[in-house]
Every structure is written in structure tokens, then in C-alpha cells.
Amino acid sequence: MPHLPTTQSAVLALEDLAARHGREVRAQHDIGRDQTFAGFVGDGADGAGDGLDAIPHEALLEFGGRPAIGVRLFTHDEAVVTVEGIAFDVDRDQVPAFVDAVWKDLVHVKARTFPPSTTLIVTVPGGPGYREGIGVHDLTPWLSGRIR
């Protein structure tokens, strides 16, 4: 997986991935210290306040189709990917592979009777697996179709 050094490089990679999968994508960009969460942290990433840091850039991408996927990219290599309302913390470099895995249906929901629990599991080939707990009321028809 290629390194994605900036928010813009991640946006371009995700837009390219969406085009390959025939998905529509809507992107909203927040640029500048007055528009991003990074602007509230301080003058600069190193705290020196010298103004030499890059302009903070955050983006929110929403993809058409099922499953419902949203990606929030933050300035400092952080990302939150939401699949059918379930949020995953994913490293920015891993986001395209994560979304690709979901679209390739490398996803399942593990259900246990005792103790009762359900977990959404996304398997990224050649990368880490991701798991998040799902509340019983959070099961959508798409998630219910992937219960094992």
C-alpha cells in the first residue's frame, strides 16, 4: 500500500478507488486553521508557532451505494471510516485498502449467543484486521446479511 503523506493524496486515492468500483463520491474539504480541528490545537504541529507548518486540510468523503461508507480524513495521519454507521479508526495509509475490502465483501458480522454480542469484522488483505462491536439496534439489513 502506498504512503499517503497528505489529506489530498488520500482523497485522490479514494476517488480513484471509487471510480474503479463504479461508486459515486462526494467530498467536502475544510482547509485552514479556522476551518479544521488542527487549528484549535495550537499555532503549529511542533508548538513553535513559527507559521512554517503546512495549512491544515481535513476532508469528509461520502460514497454512494450500499454499504453506506463515509471517510473523515484529519490533518495528522488520522482517519475515521464509517461503515453502515459503525466507526473504525484507521491509519490514513490503510484507508483505501480498508474501503476496497468492504466493497469486495471481505466483511462479516460475528454473532455470539452467550455472552450476547455482535462484532463487525473487516479483513484487509496484507494488512491488519479491524473489529468493532455492534449494538443490537445498529444492525442494518446490509449488516444482518453478513452474520456468521
Number of C-alpha atoms within 10 A of each C-alpha: 10 10 10 19 13 19 23 16 14 23 23 12 17 21 20 15 18 19 12 10 12 11 15 12 18 11 14 11 17 15 15 15 17 11 14 19 16 20 18 11 11 13 16 19 17 10 11 11 11 9 11 11 13 11 14 22 22 24 20 18 18 17 18 14 12 11 18 14 21 23 24 21 26 21 23 16 15 16 24 19 24 18 19 17 15 19 17 18 14 19 16 26 20 18 25 24 20 25 23 18 16 19 18 10 13 16 19 19 21 16 16 11 7 6 7 8 13 20 17 21 18 22 18 20 12 8 11 12 11 16 18 15 15 19 11 10 6 14 18 12 10 12 17 12 11 16 15 10
